[in-house]
């Protein structure tokens, strides 16, 4: 959005044509397209709605309204940052997930639509129990536990993360979404901070699963801005799966379920880890809405007496 075009021709055009909602959306869409955004129009709409403090639909019901200088200044700053690959969710401090709004910043991963598959499976398993106790490892923004809690009023949750900053954000999101009384939060490196003898009906996690060497090849908005702690999964991306699969049975009730999100190309390796542990039965994989393998579920085998 150049306020002072250099050429006299452009200057005349600017005088004749004010910076309306329509004009700013069109300009921003073209600008972000040049800078590699894969959803430039959506980005433009979200940023301008944030700058104008309105719902996105209001942009189109007020399509020819002139945008105020204050709003244009904020929009310009947001677009400059987005052009440097900063995620839109961080710019507006919000991401919609499972029909809920979540505060997010650089301390947590931006919730992905793929993770809704994990939540749907969690809700399906939890609703078959009378009053399940559920453990959410690596909770981050809290999106999994909070989204599940809204659909499982009979369940209780413990959500853990190693990051104190992430836990502050997840607690904030639980309060905003009316679930702060339903979910306990605990700083813990996986199972280390959980009391011995604690057992759960369900353990769920979306752990870091990107091979360390591949992180720099990810899209710039991910590798340059999202927390590496929540991305890096070791040499082959499976370090945390090995740990969870080996340790989870000590914290699961007999017949309890372990649900893990993963990247589709890891399916075969994860099945092998589950089977090699000898601790789980009825191992199955659930595909996401795009048909890609996304969630693996195993049920704790009964203890032989």
N, C-alpha and C positions, 0 to 999 in steps of 0.2 A: 504494500500500500504506500506508494510514493506520494507524499503530500505536495512536493514541489518538483514536478517533472522539468527536465532541463529544456526541452525544445518548446518553442513558442506554440507549435501546433498542439502538443500535448497539454500545455498550460491552458490554452483556450478551451480544450476539451474538458479539463478539470473544472474550469469555471462554469461551463455549461452543464456539466454532469456532476452532481454531488455524490458523496460517498454514502450510498444507500446500502441497506442490507443485501440487496441483490448484487450490487457491484462489488462489495467486499467479499461475498461468498465466491463470486466468479473469479475475482483476482486471486484470492487465497487458494482456491482449488488449483488454479494453473500454477501458482508459485510452488505449492507443496508437491505437485506432480513432478516438477523439474527437480525437486530435491529428494525424490525417491519414495514418497509416502505411498503405501499400497492401498490407502483409503482416503485420498485427498479431500473429497467432498464431505465425507463424514467428519473428518478432522476439522475442516473449516466450520461446519455447522456446530460441532460441540464447543469449539473454542469461542465462536462468536456468541453463542447462547450463554456461555460462561461470562464473557465480557459484558454482555447486556443484562445479566442476571435474569434470564428468562428461560422458559422451556423451548426446546428446539422447534416445536410446531409453531411457536410465536414468530419465528423468523419468517415463515412463509405467510402467516396471516398479516404480517407487517412488512411485506417484502420490499416496498418502495419507501419505507421510512428512512430518514437520514440518521446515520449513526453519530452520536455525539462525539466531540473531540476527546473527552475522557475515555469513552469506550473504545475509540480508535487507537488511542495510545496504548491501552492495555492489550487490545487485539494485536497490535504491531509487535509488542514484546512477546506475546505467546507464540505468534507465528514464527518469529525469529528463533525462538527456542525449539519449536517443533521442526523447523528446517534443519536443525542440528541433531535431529533424531531423538530428542527427549520425548518419552511416551506421553500421549495426550492425557492418560489417566493421572500421571504425576502433575501435569500442568494444571489440571482442574481439581486435583486431589480427590478424585472419585472414580469408581468403576462399578457399573451395574453387573450383578452376578446372581443368577437364580431368582430374578425378580426383586432383588434387594440392592440397596446402595451401600457401598463400602468406601471408607476413607483409605487412600493408599498414598504412600510416598516412597522415596528411594530405599527405605528400610525393608520393604516387602515386595514380593513378586506381584505383578499385576494379575489378578484372577483371570483365567482363560475360560472360554466357553467349553473347551475339552474337559475341564475339571467338573463341569456339571454332570457328566456321566458318572463320575465317582460319587457325587452327592446323591444321584438318583439310585444307584446301587446301595449306598449306605442307608438311605431312607427305606428302601424295599426290604432290606435285611432287618433293620431296626423295628419296623412295624409288625414284624412277625413275633417279636418278643413282648412280654408284658410290661416290663420297665427296665430296659437295657441300660447298662453302664457302658459308655463309649469313650475311648481314648483316641484323640486326634494328635498324632505326632507331626512336628514341623508345621504348626498351625499358620504361621505367617500372618496374613491379614485376618485370619479367623474365618475365612469365607466358607470352608467346608463344615466346620462345627456349627456355625451360626445358621447357615442355610438349612442344614439337616435339622437343627433344633426347632426351626419354625414349622417343620412338618412332622416332628416326632415329640409331641408334648409329654409323652410318657417317659422319655429318655432323659438321662443325666449325662453330662459331658465333662471330661477333663481335657483341656487343650494345652499342649506344651510347645515350647520353642527355646532354642539356645540363646536367641537374641532378645535382650531386654527391650530394645526399641520396637521390635516386632510385637512383643507381648503388650506393650502400651497401645499399639495400634489395634490389635485384636480385641483388647478390652474396650477400647473406645467404640469399635464397631459393634460389639455385643450390646453395649449400652444404647447406641443409636437404634439398633434393630430390636430392642426390647428383650434381649436374651441374657442379660448380665446375671440374673438370678439362676439361670439354668446351666451356666457353663463356668467351671473353675479354670483358672489359668495358672500355669506353673512353669517357671524357668527350668529347663532340663535339657541335657544333651541326650536326646532319645530317651532311653529308660533309666538313665543314671539317677535322676532326681525323684523318681517315683518310689514310694515306700514299698519295701519288700512285703510281699503278701497281698498287695493290691491286685485284683483281678477284674477283667472286663469281659463283657459279652462280645464286644466288637472293638477291634483296633483298626484305625484307618490312617493312611498317610499318603501325601504327595511329596516324596522326598526329592532332594537334588538328584538329577539323573543325566546330566550332560557330561560326556567324557571331557576331562580337563582340556585336552588338546583341541577340542572343537569349539570351545567357548568363543574364541576370537573370530571364528568364522560365522557366528550367528549374526542376525540382523543388528544393525548399529543400535537400535533402540533397546535391545536386550543386552548385548555385551558391553555397551558403554554406560548404561544407566541402571539396570536392575542388579540387585545385590548378588555378588558372586557366591556368597555363602549359601544362597538358596538355589544355585545353579549347578555348582561343580560336584560331580558324582564320582570322582576318582578316575583312574586311567581308562576304565571301560564304562564308566557311568553307573556301575552296579555296587559300589562300596556300601552304600546305605541300605540297599536291598538285602545284601548278605547279612548285615548286622540285624536288621529288623526281623528277617525270616528266622534267624537263629535264636533270637532272644524273645520274640513275641509270645511264644507258647508258654513261657513262664508267667505271663501276665494275662493270659486268656483262660476263661473258664472252659471246662470240657465241652467240646462242640462249638466253641466260640469262633468267630469269623475274623480273618485278616484280609483287609482290602487295600490294594496298592495301585496308585496310578503309575503309568509308565509310558515311555515312548514306543510306538508300534514296532520298531525294529528290534526291540529288546524282548519281545514275547517269548521266543524260543529259550533264551538264556534264563529268563525268570521262571518258566515252567521247570527247567532243569534244577534251579535252585530250590524251588518248593519241593520237588520230588526227591532230590538228594538229601534234604533235611530229614526226611522220614517222619515229619511232625504234622503233616496236613493231609487231608483227604478231600475228595470232591473239588479238586482244583479246576477252576473254569475261568474263561476270559470273556469280558464284555466289550463289545465294540462301541465307539462313539457314534454320533449322528452322521458322520462322514463315512462310516463303515470301517474305520481303522481300529485295530485292537488298542484298548486304552486302559482297562482295569482288570487286574487279576485278583481272584478271590480264592482263599483256601480256608478249610474248616479244621480246627484243631482235632487231632485224633484223640480218642479216649485213652486214658492211662491204663496200661495193662496191670492187673493185680495178680 
